[in-house]
Amino acid sequence: GSIVSLTTLQLSSCNIRGPIPTELGRISPFTMHLQENRLTGEIPTELGAMFNLQRLYLYANRLDGTIPTELAKLTNIGKSPATT
């Protein structure tokens, strides 16, 4: 199946180990919490496909490398969610 609507992916402090799955680029939450885990390796360029992403929390992991340029192309990063 597929996820139709996801606003927040909350996986902080879950003791997740290994690289960030590239498949996460197929979903597009507004906020993604992956902080305080044991993620390793580089940030996948596939995350640049998350067009709705406004907040991405990756601190307190064991990531290395540079921030992918694809993330800089996300126009909603840093914007506050719309309120009604």
N, C-alpha and C positions, 0 to 999 in steps of 0.2 A: 504494500500500500504506500500511499504518500501522505505527507503531512500537509494539510490544507492551510492551516493558520497556526502560527507559533509566534508568540510575542517575546517570550523569555526562555532561554535554555540555561538552567541553573545546575551546573555540575561542579561547583566550587567545593573544595575540601572533601573530595570523594576518594582520595588516594589513587587517582587514575595515573597509570604509568605508561610510558612509551610516547611515540610521536602523536601529534594532533592528527586525527583521521582526516584525510583529504575529502571524504564524503560529507563532512560538515558543510562544505561549500555548496552543497545541493539544497540546503535549507536556508531560510533567510529570516531569522528572528530579528527583532529590534535590539535586543540585548543578549549577549552571550557571556556567561560567567564560567570561566575555566581556571580561575585563580586558585592558588594554594593546593596544587596537586603535585605530581611528579612527572609532568610532561617534559619530553626531551626532544632534541633535534631543532629543526627550523620551523618557522611559521609557514604553513603551506600557502602557496600562491592561490590555490583554489578558494581560499577564504575571500578573495577579491570578487567573487561572484555573488556574495551575499549583499545584494543591492539595497535591502532595507536596514542593514546593520547601522545602529547608532552608537552602541557602546560595546566594547570588547575588552574583557578583563582577563589578562594573562599573567599577572604578577605572581611572584612566589612559586615559580616553576624552575625547570632546568633547561630552558630554551637557549639556543645559540643562533648565530647567524644574524642577518640583517632583516629589517622589516621589509616585506615584499612591496615593490612599487605598486602592485595591484591594489593594495589596501589604501594607498593614497588616492586612488580613483573613486573610492566610495564617497559619494556626495553627501550622504546623511550622517557620516561619522561626526560626533560631537553635537548634533542637533537634539533638542529636547523632543520627546514624543508629543504629538498633538494631543491636546486635551479638549474635551467637549463639555 
